[in-house]
Amino acid sequence: MIEAQGDHIRGLELVRSELAQFATTLPSAWRAGFYGKDLIAVHPGAKPSMAMAIGETLPADSRTRMGWSWTTVALSGSPSRRISTLLAACYRAGVAARLRRNYSGLQASEAQRSLEEWRAQRPNPCEHEVASMLAAVLVRPYGAQEVAVGDGDDPRWPGVRRGDRIGELASAPEMPFYVITDVHGVEWGLKKESAPTVGTNATTSAEGNATRLLPVARAWLAAERSTAMTLDAAYNDRLDREQSLAVHLRSLSCQPGMLFGTLGDGLEGMVPSKDYFRTILTATNASNEGRLRSGAGAARAQKADAAGRDVARRQAEFSLHVTKLLTPEDTPFAELHVFGEPLPARESRIVLDRLLHLRDHPSHHWHHARRHADHWLRHLPPASHREFIDALGTPLHRHEAESQWSDAP
């Protein structure tokens, strides 16, 4: 639904409003809060019958597709141990909620039993599907170890500003560039040995969250590991992975500028210099080679006000998608693209080949390119416009495209 909005922030706000509407239907004893795109509700001493009632209160006119699940947890020991136990239980329920969102016919609502019901009903379950399911839920990267969180920090990423502080950008008119980052290949990773495009070499690599969990998924499907042990192993891996991600995002944000943790694995905000930010981005990626790799889109805010920042944010989001289509080729544009900078012929060829490849099996990137065809025509060489239009099947005719964008700055 977020992608259907054509704008990440608007889509996220719509999801949050639906979740807030759902939260108002809960009995007063429940305590609910947001975590990314999820709503987490806690009831001290809740019994299964009470937890199951949650599913009966979904708003009838909801525009989102929700999944829900629950689990009970016994808390004991020190405060840090109780928090760690609660977070692990939250992960279990979150995985099952994602599963039940996609397979609404499941009857079990308790987290562990819903996974086992799904496995029993699937004729040929796929290990990649299971690994993706286990990797899809964000984990608060603390564990039993105490981690100092400063005032205003994102609770997921110590040292990174909270996303709800993004209004502070209004006090930073001296920062002209809007930046949005994202970890590329976060689910399945980037591989050096992947087939190169148009004679280039794929020089970047990174682990994928789901790729790391394939052995765990394989053992669970073969009944070599119980569901409880599988969820424990997956949670511990996700905890380790997101502790590394916290360090990665903190490194990107430790620079002159104001970047906020608004996204699941990325940052956004303003920086005073695109060149300095490029230096930080390159150094952070180099220090994480083989593990994590971020790309970034940037755009200059033409006006130092809210409207100017909003336009620049949308443009930076487009440029981030440029880097995604170019990843993992050996081009600096795969790491950072600045809106308004035209792509050279070689990079344009990579983009066109990717879109042609996706045409018969459209993905999110293909639909995004179609939705923002005008921006692409501004950044691609005029000689490639007809091929771009053919790749997307857009309603634009060649002469319309060229008259609109061939002399664009």
N, C-alpha and C positions, 0 to 999 in steps of 0.2 A: 504494500500500500504506500509506503514511503516513496518508492520509485515512481509510482503512478502519479504522485503529486508533481513530479518534475523538479522538486526542490527538497533537499534533505531536511532543512530546518522546518519548513512547513509540514512535511510529512511526519517528522518526529513530534511536532506540536500536536498534530491530529491524533497520533497514537497516545500521547500522554493525556490528552483530553478524554479519550475513550477509557483509558485506565482509571483516570480520576473519577469518571462517572461510575465505573464498576466499583471503585473503592467506597463510594457513598452508600452502596447497597449492603455493605457488610455490617453485621451486628456491631454495636459499639465496643464490645470487648476486644475486637480485632484491632491490630495496629498495622497500618499499611504504609508502604513507601516505595518510591521509584528506584530502579536500578537499571540504567540504560533504557531499553525498551520494555522492561519487565516490571510487573507489580508484585511485590513480595508482602504477604500478610502473615503476621505472627499472632498466635493466641496461646498464652501460658496455660498449660494443662489441657489443651484442646483434645477432645476425643474424636475418633475417626468419623462418627456421625456428624459432628459439627463441621469438620473440615470438608466433608463431602457436600455439604449444603452450599459451598461456594459456587459450585458449578451450576446451581439452579438459579442464580441471581444475575447472570449475564444480561446486560441490556438487550432488549429484543431488537432494537434498531441499530445495533453496533455496526460500524463501518469497518471494523478490524476483525481479523480471524484470530481468535484467542484460543490458547490451550491452557489447561490448568491441571495441576497435580498437587499432591500434598505428601508429607512424610512426618512422622513423629520423631522426636529426638530427646534423649535423656541428658541433661546438662549437669556436669559435676566438675569438681576440681577448681583450679585457679580461674580468675576472670579470663585470662588469655586462652586457657584451655577451653573454657565454655564458648568463647567467641569462635575459636577454630572449629569446634564440634558443630556449632550452629551453622557456620558457613559451609561446611561439608554437606550438611543436610540440605541446605538451600540449593547447593549444586545438584544434588540428586533430584529434588523436586523440579528444578529448572530444566534438566535434561528431559524428564518425563513430560513436562508441560509442552516443550517443543515437539515431542513425539506425538502427543495427543492433539496438538494443533493441526498436524498434518494428517493424522488418522483419527478422525472424530468418532469412528465406530467402536473404539476401544471402550470396554466397560469398566475396567479397573481404574481407580483414581489414586490409589496409593502409589508412590513413585516406583518402588522396586517391582511391584506386581504388574504395573502397566507395561514396563519394559518386557517382562516375561510373557505377558499376553501377546504383545506385538510379535515377539520372536516365534511364538507358537503358531500365529496366524499367517505369517509370511511364508509362501511356498519356497522361495529361493532368496533368502535375505542376503544382501550384499555387504561385504565388510567395509567398503567405502562409505556406504550409507550410514552404517553404525558409527564409524570413526567420525564422520561429519557431525552426527548427532551428539556424540560425546564431546566434541570440540566447540559446539556452537554456543555454549553458555559461558558468560564472563565470570571470572573468579576474582574476588577481592584479594589482591596479592600480599597477604600478611602471614597467614599460618600462625603457629604458636609463638613466633618471635615478635616481640614488641617492635613496632615501627613508629618513629616519631612523625606526626603529621602536623604541619604548620597551620596557622590560621589561614583559611581560604584555600587550602590544598584540596585537590580532588581526592575523595576517600579511596579511590582505586589506585591512584598514581601519586604517592608521596613526592612532593617537590614540584608538582604541576598544578597550576591554578584550576580551581573548579570551573566547570562550564557555566554555571549560573552567575558567575562574576563577569561574564563577557560584556555587560553593559559598561564596564570600566574603560572600554575602548573609546568612549566619548571624550575621555580626558587625555587622549594621546594623538592630537592632530599632527604631531611632528613625525609620525610613523606612516609613511605613504603607501606601503605595500601590504595587501591582505594575503595571507598564506593559509593553505589547508594541506595537511599531511595525511598520509595513509600508509600502513604497512602493506606492501605489495606481496601477493601470494600468501596471505596470512593463513589460508586454510590448507592449500596443497603445496605451497612453497614455490620456489624458483630453482630451476636446475641448470647447471652449466652444460650438461650434456643434451639439453633440449635442442631440437632441430633448428638451425639458424634460418633466418628469413633473408631472402634476396642476397645471399652471399655474405651476410654478416656473421659475427660470432656472438653467441650468448655468453656474456662474461660475468653475469651476476648469479648468485645463488643464495638461497635462504630456506630454512626449514619451514614446513607447514604444520599448523596445529593438528589438523586431522591426520596428516601423514605420520606424525609421531605416534598416533593412537591406533594405527592399523594392526600392529601385533596384538594389542589388547582386544580390539574388536574381533579379530580372527579367533582368538582363544575363547571368547564368550560365545560366538556362534557355534563353535565346535563343542560347547559344553565342557571345555577344559578348565573353565574358571567360572565361579558362581557370579550371579548378578551383583551381589554385595561387594565381592572382591574386585569385580570389573569397575564398578563405580568408584571404589576407593583408589584403584590404580589410575584411573582416568583423572580423578580430581587432583591427585598428587602431581601428575604430569602437568595439568593445567596450572596448578599453583606455581610450579617451577617455571613454566613458560611465561606466565604473566609477571612474575617477579623480574624476569629478564626484560620483558616489555616495559615495565615501570622504569627500569634504568635507562632503556633506549629513549623513551619519551622525555624523561627528565633531562637527558643530554641534549635533546633537540630544543627544549624550552629554556635551557640555561644560557641565555644570550640576551643582548639588548633587544627588547621587544616585549610584547604581551601576547603570549600564546596560552590557550585554555584547552582543557581536556573535554571537549564537547562530543567527541566521537569515540567509538569502542576501542579503536587502536590508532587513533590519530589526534592531531591538535589543530586548532585554528586560531587566528588572531592577526595582529599587525606587527610588522617589523620595519625598522628604519632603512634597511639596505638589502636588496635582493642578493647582491654579491656576497655580503657577509653571511647571510642566511645560507647561501649555497655552500660556503666554506664549512659551516657547522653541519649541514646535512651530509656532505661528502665525508667529513671526518667521522660522524656518527655511524654512517653506513659501513665505512671501512673497518671501524672497531668491532662491528657486529657481522662481518662477512661470514656467510655460511649459516647464520642464525636468523637475523632480522634485517629487513631492508625497507626503508621508507621512500616513497616518492612524494613530490609536493607540487601543487599548483599555486601560482602567485599572480596577482593583478594589482596595478596601481590604482589607488582611489583618487579619482579626479577631483572630488570635493571632500573636505575634512568634516563631513557631517554624517548623520545616520543614513541618509539616502545614498550618499557616495560610498559608504562602507558596504551597504547592502548590494549595490551594483558590483563592487569589487569582489565581494564574497561569491556571488554567482559566477563571475568570470573565473575566479580562482578555482572553483569547483569544476568548471569545464576543463581548465588546464590540467587539473589533477587527472581527469579522464584521458587526456592526451598522453600523460606519462604511463597510464595503465595499458594503453594500446601499444606503446613502444617497449614495454618491459617484456623480457629481460635483455633486449638488444644492447650492444655496446655503443650507446649514444648518450650524451649528457642530457638530452631531452627526456630520457626515460627516468631521470632522477628529478629534474626540475624543469617545468615549462612556465613561462611568463606569458600571460594573455596579451595578444597583440604581436608577438614575435612569430613571423611566418616560419613554417617548417621547411628545411632544405629538401631537395629532391629525394635524397636517400631516405630520410625519415618519412616523407610523404608516401614513398613506395611501400614502406613497412606498414603504415596505417592502412593503405588501400588493400594490400594483400590480406591483412587481418580481417578487414570488413568483408572482403569477398569470401574469405574462408567461413565467416560466421553467417553469411547470407542465407544459406539453406537451413541452418540451425541457429536462429537468432538468440543472442544472449543479452544480458543487461547492457553490455557495452555497445552492442549493435543498436538496441532501442534508444540508448542515450545519444548515440551519434545521429540517429534519425531525428530525434527530438530537437537536437541542437545543430541541425545541418547548416544553418546560416553562419554559426561560429566556425564550423569546419571549413566552409567555403572561403571564409576570410583568411584562414591560416594555411590552406593548401595552395599550391601553384595553380594559376588559371588553366594551364594545360591539362590538369588532372581532374577538373570539375566534372566533366562528363562521366568519367569512370567512377567518381565518387557517387554521383547521382544514380548511376546504374547499380552500384553495389548496394545502395540503400533502398532503391525503388521509390525515391521521393517524387512528389508530384511536380517538382520544379523542372522546367525545361532549361536546356543549356543556355539559351540566350538570356533567360531571366536571371539565372545564376550569375552569368558573367557581367550583365549590366549592373547587378546589385553589388558585386564584391570584387570585380577584377581590379578596380582602382582603390580598394580599401587600404587605409594606412596600415 
